[in-house]
Every structure is written in structure tokens, then in C-alpha cells.
Amino acid sequence: MIRNHLKTAWRNIWKSRFFSALNIGGLTISLAVGMLILAWVQDELSYDRFHDKAADTYKLDLWGGTGSSRQIWEATVAPIGPMAKDQLPEVVDQVRVTSAGSTFSLFEYQDKAFGNENVVFADPSFFTVFDFPLLYGDKNRPFANDQSVVITASTAKKYFGNEDPLGKVIVADSKTPLTVSGVLADFPSNTSLGCDMIVPIDYHFRHELTQNHVDLTTNFTYFNYDTYLLLEPGTSLTALSKKLYDIHISQKPDDTDADYLPQPIAETHLYRADGTENGMGTVRIFTAIAILILIIGCINYVNLSTARSMLRAQEVSIRKVIGANKRNLFLQFFIETALVFIVSAALAIVLMQGLMPAFNDLSGKDLRIDFSDDHFWLVFGSSTLGTLLLSSIYPSILLSSFAPIAAMKGKISSAAGNVLFRKALVIIQFVISITLITGTILITQQLDYMRKKDLGYDKEQVFGFWMRDMASHYDAVKTELLRQPGVEEVTRSLGNILWLGQITGSAEWDGKEPGSTFILRPVAVDHDFLSFYRMSLVAGKNFTGSPSDSTHFILNETAIKEAGIEDPIGKRFRVWDTEGTIIGVVKDFHFASMKQEISPAIFVYAPDRANLMQVRTTADNATQAIKAAEIAFKKYNGKYPFDFNFMDETFNYLYAGEIQQASLFNYFSLIAILISCLGLLGLTTFTAYLRTKEIGIRKVLGASMASIVRLLSADFLKLVLIAVMISAPIAWWLMNRWLQDFAYRIDTEWWMFAVAGLAAVAIALLTVSWQAIRAAIANPVDSLRDE
């Protein structure tokens, strides 16, 4: 019986090759693209969930500041983890991780030299709390001493080739020997803890004590450490936060607002520590898009199957007359659908393989199809099965339910319910497509707005690099660079103006409320920093470079407003241990993503701490300026790599996620409209086929080609126009929710919806008109000679 059903199904598919190709093509594209998006979603949801102890591992963040300056600090002080482990029974273990930053810049092994490695300092417990496979070495004793290093497999390959890496000595910065004591498997892409090298955190503490005379193991001032706690199952996080606060206050009583926020490690990628979303909204949107694209493919199949049902009515009737029951007929049509899906699923896997490299480039991922992964088959199988059931049940029920007598008399062709159902499905398809097109327009406009918005400074043609040993020769180097063609200005600072990473709550002024903490973003600069970036002062004056500037401060407008300082020029202000006066107020400028509101910032004149040189050049002579900077750098830094970044590149990096989303949305919209148009093409072709004789008669009676095209196109274009009206409020609501993530954003305007609607109408018109014109220019003799 099954064999007979399969033969019959294959014959019907082959007999209607054009419609079968449309069905298979639409389903293949839907399945392939839907699965690619779901793979992206799964990767986002899987971040740091693969650790066996992930359910009981928490990252410590904390609230800092009071009033409007209150914000989340993603780093903690170094002592809080060990103290929590020693004093709190619910804390099983702790791990601290911090970037090595500029501690190491050059790594040498024999005659090989490397730079720009991603190096972190970490506790030995890193290897027991987290489940990163150690290929060589002992995870219970990963470091032999504080000058050991654990490296990744790819790093070992780069340094030592096929040699045994254990015991090899890498020399850091030409003076610090680091002995390889372990090799880790390369970090997976779905972790926030990846690096190239791990050095014991004890080396970092010893280095800071020796070089800077700061004992960080007891210091509650420097918030530079990611701290992870492994807790006993069932630990109350509220009670834990209170105990951590008590420990902190016992060591630094003036930090009255240091409220700790333990966050599950599995949530750190998509949520902030306070529970607000930080990427989860995008995951939901992409999940919805994947489902909607699969639904569009289903709608195509249902539409074409139900439309062609009247052509198969007599076949069904004859089968019923000779004894076929409803169950057998349902099975017959279900198997036919299943056969289409098997072919589509096989082609979808091939298409996924072909599209994966391009998809990875667009999404910034490193996804792969692993056919040995049970999870892949679970997701693929459930998606395919769900789409199959959604597509097959209604057509199978419809086709198996025809009354034989009515069908034989040809009385089912005008079934209103069937026609209305197909029209509703076409409208749904185009509502989805138009909503995606609108989203694409709005996201593109928001990105364009961020690129063109006045940031409060001029970042064009500026590149920067860390000076290292060149810093003590800054004035001589600056003088030499200014002689080079294309070098217009030179300055220096402690941090990049696009992202002021340093943060402090140590600020005092007259009139400050007792017990309050004011969070500031400080940046050490040279006297010409503000003029270099064309920043505007709204009050006071700039630094002059005189020694007295060491006790002068320039604050931004937000800092003055939130501190409540009236007539600030000349007022007392203290940052850290430096007592001074406010000499200027700079106009607010964006020093973080536009998802965040501008927060308080302060410029401190401290050129000796400013190790980032910035050079403004011209577009025509940028190459010569970079080469001159590299020569100067190498003169004082020898083998150290010269690494520079243009401000434009750094700015784009801040919005890399949004740029990727915009690219993906463009393609998703294109695919959605393509699949919808495949279905529309099939329905138009079928309608033209059913009305072949009517068209022939109309032509004989003098109807023009234009009137016939209008006849065949009008009904479908009405459906698209209805979809435009339905999609507008849906797109408005969804896009306004997306824009809520941005503190600085565009307004949704009517023309965005109009452009999306016109684009959909134009594409639909081209699709319908192509088939309508074919029908209109056909010879009427061919359609009427059998009458």
C-alpha cells in the first residue's frame, strides 16, 4: 500500500513539474534560511552553558553611585572573591580574571617574536570551576609557580610547531621568562572567557606591588577584576548580596552604595546584572524571523496545493467510487507532501552548507554544521516536521473530503471558503515580508543617524597607538611627527575618547550630599587634547600646559548638572587624592555607545599618565603619517609590534552588532519577499491556466493586452495593498520596541512604511504582470480550438 502511495505521489509531482519546482524551491529556501537563523539563535543562547557547574556559577557585578549617577560596574575589587570564599560557607570556590593589558606586549621564543596576544591573569581555580579541556598539564595544579603560563592549542602550534610545548620558555617583553605548564583546547566561540594565554594572577599582584607599590590583594579601590563565585546549590542570592556588602563595608566603610549583584554565568551574554536585556531582544526577533520564514514557505505549499485541488477533484472522486476511504486518501496526499519535504530537506542541507561561509561573514559567527551532533538533528528534524505538519494537514483534509458526485459534475470550483483561505494566506505572507522590509529601512536609518550624529568631537582621520617606552620621549617625537607631510596635529591621553573605560566614585565638592557617591569617567590628557578633537567649551577655559594645571579640572555638562554645581568655574573639586578647582565645562560628547546616555566625565591634566598617542592626518598622506609614526615607535621600542587603530574603525566596532543585524535584516527581507513571490507566481500561473478560455474569448471580442493584464493582476494587488495596511501598525510597534534600546534614536516616520509598502507592491506587480502578460499575448486559437 505504502509503495503504491509513493509511486502515485512521485507521478503527481513529476506531472506538475512547474508547481512542484515552486513548492520545493520555496520550502528549500525556507528550511535552509530558517535553520541558519536558528543556528545563530542557538549559538547565542548557548554562551557559557556548557560548563557542568554553570547552574551554580555566578559572575559578580555591583551597583555603584547614588542618584542619577548610579550604574552597574561589571568589574570588582580583587580581594572580594577570596574573602567571600574564606568567610561564607555557601561560597565553594572563586575565580578572578583580569586582562594583562599593557603588562606584556612582546613574546619571544628562540628567533620568533609575536605581539598582540590576548593575555589574562587568572586564579588556578579557573581550570576546575570552568570546563575548558586541558590537553596537557594538570588542571588541579595548572601553574608550577607564578611565572608559568597556560596557552591554547593554536598558540602552542604558532610558537612551537609540532614540538612538545610543556616546559618551553616564552620570554615576555625581553625580560620575563614564562614556562609553559599546560595547553588548553582552543576556547569555543560561545564563551565570554576566551584568550590566548593565562598567567597566574599572583604574578600580577607581585608585579603591581613591586612596580607601583600597591597591594591589590587587600585593596578595595581598584575595580579591575571579573570575579566568579561557585555557590552551593540553592543559595539565596539576596542573602549572599547582603553578606558581600558587609564584607566590603568592613574594609572600606565609605562605599555605602556597593550593592553586589550575583548573575548566573549562563545569562551574562544576553542580560545585564540587574536583569534587563542586553541582546535577548535581538535573539527573540531573530527567532521570530526564522519561524516566520518557515511559515511563508508553508503558506506557499498550502496555497498552491489548495488552488490545484479543483484539478484533482475528479481524481479523488474516481478513487472514492472504486473504494478508497477518506483515511487512505488523506494518507496519499500526506505522503505526497512528505515526499516533497524529503527532497526539500535534502536540498536545504546542501544549501545550508553552501551559504554557511557567507552567513558567518554577515553574522560575525563561526558556525558549522556537525552531522554527528544530536542537537543539530533535533532542531532540524523538529523544524522540518513542524513545517511538514503545518503544510500538509489542511490540503490533505481538503483533497480527501470532496463529495464524488459534486466533483464529477464540476461543482466545487467556486468553493468560497477555499478561495478566501488562500487570499488570507497571501495577505499573511506579505504582512510578514513588508514588516521585515520596514524593519530593514528603520535599522538602516538608525545606523545612519548614529554615523552622522554630532559626537561632540571630530574623529575624522585620527589614528592612535600605545607609546610604551616612547612615552618619555613624547615631546621630541611630537616635534618630529609635526614636520611630516600629512601630520596636522598630535596629542596624548590615557584612554580612547570613544570609550572611557576608567571609572571612579572618589569625588568631592562643596555642597555634595553626605553619604552619596558620584560616578565619574576620568581621563588623563595633555593640554591640547580638547583643541585636537575640536571640542567646545561652554564655560571657562582650556588647560594651558602650566604646572598649575595639575590641580585644574574640566567637567562635561552632564557632570555639572548631576552634581548640582551652580556657577562651577573656580569651585573646589577633588578627584581621588587631588584637590583642585574647576576651570572649564566642556560641551557633552559621546564616549560610549548611543545605547547609553551621556554620563559624567572629567578631564584631568596628567600628561605623564597619558600613554596613548593620537595623530590627526590627511586622507592623501595617511600612509606616510602612519609610516613616520611606526619609525618613531620602533626607534624606542625595538622589536615591539606597532599596532594602531583609526578612530573610525573603533567607532564602527562599537556598533558591530547593529551593523551585522542590519545586513542580516536586508537579506532576510529579500528572502521573505522572494519566497512570497514564488507563491504569488504559482497562484498567478494557476489562475491564468484556469481562465485560459475566458482570456481567449475576451481577446476574440477585442480586449486589449492591458485590460487582460489588469484582469489577472487586480485581485492579487488588492491583497498586497491590504497587507500593507495591516503590516504598518505591526511594524511600527515592533520597531519602536527595538529603538527603546537606544538612548539616542530616530523617530519612526510615515515615509518608512510608505517606501516598504511601495517596494512590496512593485515587486508583487512585476511577479504577477510577468505571468499575466504571457497569458495575454497567447494565441486565442490555441485555447478555443477544442470548444
Secondary structure as the mmCIF struct_conf table of DSSP 4:
data_model
#
loop_
_struct_conf.conf_type_id
_struct_conf.id
_struct_conf.beg_label_comp_id
_struct_conf.beg_label_asym_id
_struct_conf.beg_label_seq_id
_struct_conf.end_label_comp_id
_struct_conf.end_label_asym_id
_struct_conf.end_label_seq_id
HELX_RH_AL_P HELX_RH_AL_P1 ILE A 2 LYS A 15
TURN_TY1_P TURN_TY1_P1 SER A 16 SER A 16
HELX_RH_AL_P HELX_RH_AL_P2 ARG A 17 LEU A 45
TURN_TY1_P TURN_TY1_P2 SER A 46 ASP A 48
BEND BEND1 HIS A 51 HIS A 51
TURN_TY1_P TURN_TY1_P3 ASP A 52 LYS A 53
HELX_RH_3T_P HELX_RH_3T_P1 ALA A 54 ASP A 56
STRN STRN1 THR A 57 GLY A 64
BEND BEND2 THR A 66 THR A 66
HELX_RH_3T_P HELX_RH_3T_P2 GLY A 67 SER A 69
STRN STRN2 GLN A 71 TRP A 73
BEND BEND3 GLU A 74 GLU A 74
STRN STRN3 THR A 76 THR A 76
TURN_TY1_P TURN_TY1_P4 ALA A 78 PRO A 79
HELX_RH_AL_P HELX_RH_AL_P3 ILE A 80 GLN A 87
TURN_TY1_P TURN_TY1_P5 PRO A 89 GLU A 90
STRN STRN4 VAL A 91 SER A 99
TURN_TY1_P TURN_TY1_P6 GLY A 101 SER A 102
BEND BEND4 THR A 103 THR A 103
STRN STRN5 LEU A 106 TYR A 109
TURN_TY1_P TURN_TY1_P7 GLN A 110 ASP A 111
STRN STRN6 LYS A 112 GLY A 115
STRN STRN7 VAL A 119 ALA A 122
TURN_TY1_P TURN_TY1_P8 PRO A 124 SER A 125
HELX_RH_AL_P HELX_RH_AL_P4 PHE A 126 VAL A 129
BEND BEND5 PHE A 130 PHE A 130
STRN STRN8 LEU A 134 TYR A 136
BEND BEND6 GLY A 137 GLY A 137
TURN_TY1_P TURN_TY1_P9 LYS A 139 ASN A 140
BEND BEND7 ARG A 141 ARG A 141
BEND BEND8 ALA A 144 ASN A 145
TURN_TY1_P TURN_TY1_P10 ASP A 146 GLN A 147
STRN STRN9 SER A 148 THR A 152
HELX_RH_AL_P HELX_RH_AL_P5 ALA A 153 PHE A 160
TURN_TY1_P TURN_TY1_P11 GLY A 161 ASN A 162
BEND BEND9 GLU A 163 GLU A 163
TURN_TY1_P TURN_TY1_P12 LEU A 166 GLY A 167
STRN STRN10 VAL A 169 ALA A 172
TURN_TY1_P TURN_TY1_P13 ASP A 173 LYS A 175
STRN STRN11 THR A 176 LEU A 184
HELX_LH_PP_P HELX_LH_PP_P1 ALA A 185 PRO A 188
TURN_TY1_P TURN_TY1_P14 SER A 189 ASN A 190
BEND BEND10 SER A 192 SER A 192
BEND BEND11 ASP A 196 ASP A 196
STRN STRN12 MET A 197 PRO A 200
HELX_RH_AL_P HELX_RH_AL_P6 ILE A 201 ASN A 212
TURN_TY1_P TURN_TY1_P15 LEU A 216 THR A 217
BEND BEND12 THR A 218 THR A 218
BEND BEND13 PHE A 220 THR A 221
STRN STRN13 TYR A 225 TYR A 225
STRN STRN14 ASP A 226 LEU A 231
TURN_TY1_P TURN_TY1_P16 PRO A 233 GLY A 234
HELX_RH_AL_P HELX_RH_AL_P7 LEU A 237 GLN A 251
TURN_TY1_P TURN_TY1_P17 PRO A 253 ASP A 254
TURN_TY1_P TURN_TY1_P18 THR A 256 ASP A 257
STRN STRN15 ASP A 259 PRO A 264
HELX_RH_3T_P HELX_RH_3T_P3 ILE A 265 GLU A 267
TURN_TY1_P TURN_TY1_P19 THR A 268 LEU A 270
STRN STRN16 TYR A 271 TYR A 271
TURN_TY1_P TURN_TY1_P20 ALA A 273 ASP A 274
BEND BEND14 GLY A 275 GLY A 275
STRN STRN17 GLU A 277 GLU A 277
BEND BEND15 ASN A 278 GLY A 279
HELX_RH_AL_P HELX_RH_AL_P8 MET A 280 ALA A 307
HELX_RH_3T_P HELX_RH_3T_P4 ARG A 308 ARG A 312
HELX_RH_AL_P HELX_RH_AL_P9 ALA A 313 VAL A 321
TURN_TY1_P TURN_TY1_P21 ILE A 322 GLY A 323
HELX_RH_AL_P HELX_RH_AL_P10 LYS A 326 SER A 363
TURN_TY1_P TURN_TY1_P22 GLY A 364 GLY A 364
TURN_TY1_P TURN_TY1_P23 PHE A 371 SER A 372
HELX_RH_AL_P HELX_RH_AL_P11 ASP A 374 SER A 400
TURN_TY1_P TURN_TY1_P24 SER A 401 SER A 401
HELX_RH_AL_P HELX_RH_AL_P12 PRO A 404 MET A 408
TURN_TY1_P TURN_TY1_P25 LYS A 409 GLY A 410
TURN_TY1_P TURN_TY1_P26 SER A 413 SER A 414
HELX_RH_AL_P HELX_RH_AL_P13 ALA A 416 LYS A 452
BEND BEND16 LYS A 453 LYS A 453
BEND BEND17 GLY A 456 TYR A 457
TURN_TY1_P TURN_TY1_P27 GLU A 460 GLN A 461
STRN STRN18 VAL A 462 TRP A 466
HELX_RH_3T_P HELX_RH_3T_P5 ARG A 468 HIS A 473
HELX_RH_AL_P HELX_RH_AL_P14 TYR A 474 LEU A 481
TURN_TY1_P TURN_TY1_P28 LEU A 482 ARG A 483
BEND BEND18 GLN A 484 GLN A 484
TURN_TY1_P TURN_TY1_P29 PRO A 485 GLY A 486
STRN STRN19 VAL A 487 SER A 493
BEND BEND19 LEU A 494 GLY A 495
TURN_TY1_P TURN_TY1_P30 ILE A 497 LEU A 498
STRN STRN20 THR A 504 THR A 504
STRN STRN21 ALA A 507 TRP A 509
TURN_TY1_P TURN_TY1_P31 ASP A 510 GLY A 511
HELX_LH_PP_P HELX_LH_PP_P2 LYS A 512 GLU A 513
TURN_TY1_P TURN_TY1_P32 PRO A 514 GLY A 515
STRN STRN22 LEU A 520 LEU A 520
STRN STRN23 ARG A 521 VAL A 525
TURN_TY1_P TURN_TY1_P33 HIS A 527 ASP A 528
HELX_RH_AL_P HELX_RH_AL_P15 PHE A 529 PHE A 532
TURN_TY1_P TURN_TY1_P34 TYR A 533 ARG A 534
HELX_LH_PP_P HELX_LH_PP_P3 MET A 535 SER A 536
STRN STRN24 LEU A 537 GLY A 540
BEND BEND20 GLY A 545 SER A 546
HELX_RH_3T_P HELX_RH_3T_P6 PRO A 547 THR A 551
STRN STRN25 HIS A 552 ASN A 556
HELX_RH_AL_P HELX_RH_AL_P16 GLU A 557 ALA A 563
TURN_TY1_P TURN_TY1_P35 GLY A 564 GLY A 564
BEND BEND21 GLU A 566 ASP A 567
TURN_TY1_P TURN_TY1_P36 ILE A 569 GLY A 570
STRN STRN26 ARG A 572 VAL A 575
TURN_TY1_P TURN_TY1_P37 TRP A 576 ASP A 577
STRN STRN27 THR A 578 VAL A 586
HELX_LH_PP_P HELX_LH_PP_P4 LYS A 587 ASP A 588
BEND BEND22 ALA A 592 ALA A 592
TURN_TY1_P TURN_TY1_P38 MET A 594 LYS A 595
BEND BEND23 GLN A 596 GLN A 596
STRN STRN28 ALA A 601 TYR A 605
HELX_RH_3T_P HELX_RH_3T_P7 PRO A 607 ARG A 609
STRN STRN29 LEU A 612 THR A 617
BEND BEND24 ALA A 619 ALA A 619
TURN_TY1_P TURN_TY1_P39 ASP A 620 ASN A 621
HELX_RH_AL_P HELX_RH_AL_P17 ALA A 622 ASN A 637
TURN_TY1_P TURN_TY1_P40 GLY A 638 LYS A 639
BEND BEND25 TYR A 640 TYR A 640
STRN STRN30 ASN A 645 PHE A 646
HELX_RH_AL_P HELX_RH_AL_P18 MET A 647 LEU A 654
TURN_TY1_P TURN_TY1_P41 TYR A 655 TYR A 655
HELX_RH_AL_P HELX_RH_AL_P19 ALA A 656 LEU A 690
TURN_TY1_P TURN_TY1_P42 ARG A 691 ARG A 691
HELX_RH_AL_P HELX_RH_AL_P20 THR A 692 VAL A 700
TURN_TY1_P TURN_TY1_P43 LEU A 701 GLY A 702
HELX_RH_AL_P HELX_RH_AL_P21 MET A 705 LEU A 739
TURN_TY1_P TURN_TY1_P44 GLN A 740 ASP A 741
BEND BEND26 ALA A 743 TYR A 744
HELX_LH_PP_P HELX_LH_PP_P5 ILE A 746 THR A 748
HELX_RH_AL_P HELX_RH_AL_P22 TRP A 750 ALA A 776
TURN_TY1_P TURN_TY1_P45 ILE A 777 ILE A 777
BEND BEND27 ALA A 778 ALA A 778
HELX_RH_AL_P HELX_RH_AL_P23 PRO A 780 LEU A 784
TURN_TY1_P TURN_TY1_P46 ARG A 785 ASP A 786
#
